[in-house]
Each structure stands twice: as structure tokens, then as C-alpha cells.
Amino acid sequence: MKLYILSFDRLINETMEMVEFFFGKYWSTVDVTVLGYKVPDYKSDFVKFESLGKDVGVDVVCQQLHDFFSKVNDEHFMLGQPDQPLVEHVDTSLVDFLQNVMTLNDDVGRCSLTLCNSTRPHNVIDVVDGVKVIENIEGAEYKLSAVYSIWNKKYFLKYLEESTDLWDWEVNASAKSINDGWRIVGSVPSPIDYTHLFKRNELRSDWYYSTEPGSSNVLSDEEQDKLKEIFKIN
């Protein structure tokens, strides 16, 4: 199953380099494509690139994503963000298990690959080899989320055309999605642990710490130096 990482012109080369370094280290088997606009100067044999067209501003991002994914043949795919480097090896067996959950249940719209769903109201619907499969209750916030997830393409497309930027999609379309018949699931533990570099275009003070609840993972000095080099962090 393919993984797409969203990006944009201002950070396209940085995104390519970040994905190559961190995914090459922690998830080397993944089929990963960066989605951006202009062709990056940074070349990689590991990371593919596809264009959404022209970068004309955040207010049309959702429409551009709708146009792109409408033409994608795969019925399921994974999606992530450009400023969320991995902080430890991905549990690929758990990713495979959750992908099977998605493909075997046509009414599951999104499966989180992180612990974000576990912080919102949910029920445990199954336990397999110590892994809790959880389902968020209707009305839980952020039914739609751009954090690392597996998507059913039909559900991903459902609210994009009526949304502007990803914030509008995550907040306002999530509110509209209550009782729409689509289920949102995840797992405890989750297969992906990551850090989050920026919030509202400002570097987070905890950018080198894991964002996952209960995780003590921290980017190594080498990884921090690499990100400082890539993103020109002082």
C-alpha cells in the first residue's frame, strides 16, 4: 500500500530530504511518494515525486487533492505530513495487520497509524495478539485527520470538494461527518512514532520529542543535527 507525504513549493526539497533520511532509516520497505507542485531539485532513488499542479495557495489544496486522488487506482492508501519525521522503527507487521482491517471492512473510512485516535472517546472492538483495535465513537473530534493514517479512497474524497485548506477539512468537515456511516479505527499500540516540527509555521519547542502519548523517544543528536541542516533550524 502506497504512502503519500504532502508538501508544497516552499518546503519541497526539505521534505524530499527528510523523507529519504528518516524513512530510509526507519521504514525502508515503504513505497513512498511526496506530493507537491514544482519538481524538486533534490533527487532521490528512494522517494518518488508527483505533482498536484501549481501551488496557488492553501485555499484550493483540498480541491487539488480531490482531483489527484480521484484518478488514483488504489482503493486504499496511506497519508502523512511533511514535518513529521519518524523517531523509531515502524512496526511493519502492525501496519500490515491494520491494512487488512481496512481492506476487509468496507465501512472503515480511516485507520490511524498513530495513537491520536486513542486520546479521543473510543471503544475497544477487538484484541489480537495483545494489540487493541479501537473505534472512535460518533462525535469524537477530528474524524478526519491528516496525521499518518490509512484511508479508504471513497471516504477521503467525500468532503474534499467542499473544503478549502486542510484545517477547514479537519475541523468543519469532521463536524459534518458525524453519523455519516463511516467508521474510524486505530490501534494500541500504534505502528508509527514520530515528532512534529512546526505549528502555525513556527518551530515547536518540543520538536525533537515524540508526540505519542506515553512515548519517551527523542531524536538522537545526529537526527537533530540532520533536521537543523535540512530545515535551517538555529
C-alpha positions, 0 to 999 in steps of 0.5 A, spaced: 500 500 500 502 506 497 504 512 502 503 519 500 507 525 504 504 532 502 508 538 501 508 544 497 513 549 493 516 552 499 518 546 503 519 541 497 526 539 497 526 539 505 521 534 505 524 530 499 530 530 504 527 528 510 523 523 507 529 519 504 533 520 511 528 518 516 524 513 512 530 510 509 532 509 516 526 507 519 521 504 514 525 502 508 520 497 505 515 503 504 513 505 497 513 512 498 511 518 494 511 526 496 506 530 493 507 537 491 507 542 485 514 544 482 519 538 481 524 538 486 531 539 485 533 534 490 533 527 487 532 521 490 532 513 488 528 512 494 522 517 494 518 518 488 515 525 486 508 527 483 505 533 482 498 536 484 499 542 479 501 549 481 501 551 488 496 557 488 495 557 495 492 553 501 485 555 499 484 550 493 489 544 496 483 540 498 480 541 491 487 539 488 487 533 492 480 531 490 482 531 483 489 527 484 486 522 488 480 521 484 484 518 478 488 514 483 487 506 482 488 504 489 482 503 493 486 504 499 492 508 501 496 511 506 497 519 508 502 523 512 505 530 513 511 533 511 514 535 518 513 529 521 519 525 521 519 518 524 523 517 531 523 509 531 522 503 527 515 502 524 512 496 526 511 493 519 507 487 521 502 492 525 501 496 519 500 490 515 495 487 520 491 494 520 491 494 512 487 488 512 482 491 517 481 496 512 481 492 506 476 487 509 471 492 512 468 496 507 465 501 512 472 503 515 473 510 512 480 511 516 485 507 520 490 511 524 497 509 524 498 513 530 495 513 537 491 520 536 485 516 535 486 513 542 486 520 546 479 521 543 472 517 546 473 510 543 471 503 544 475 497 544 472 492 538 477 487 538 484 484 541 489 480 537 495 478 539 495 483 545 494 489 540 487 493 541 483 495 535 479 501 537 473 505 534 472 512 535 465 513 537 460 518 533 462 525 535 469 524 537 473 530 534 477 530 528 474 524 524 478 526 519 485 527 520 491 528 516 496 525 521 499 518 518 493 514 517 490 509 512 484 511 508 479 508 504 479 512 497 471 513 497 471 516 504 477 521 503 474 524 497 467 525 500 468 532 503 474 534 499 470 538 494 467 542 499 473 544 503 478 549 502 485 548 506 486 542 510 484 545 517 477 547 514 477 539 512 479 537 519 475 541 523 468 543 519 468 537 515 469 532 521 463 536 524 459 534 518 461 527 518 458 525 524 453 519 523 455 519 516 456 511 516 463 511 516 467 508 521 474 510 524 479 505 527 486 505 530 490 501 534 494 500 541 499 500 540 500 504 534 505 502 528 508 509 527 512 514 532 514 520 530 515 528 532 512 534 529 516 540 527 512 546 526 505 549 528 502 555 525 509 555 521 513 556 527 518 551 530 515 547 536 519 547 542 518 540 543 520 538 536 525 533 537 520 529 542 515 524 540 508 526 540 505 519 542 502 519 548 506 515 553 512 515 548 519 517 551 523 517 544 527 523 542 531 524 536 538 522 537 543 528 536 545 526 529 537 526 527 537 533 530 543 535 527 540 532 520 533 536 521 537 543 523 541 542 516 535 540 512 530 545 515 535 551 517 533 550 524 538 555 529 
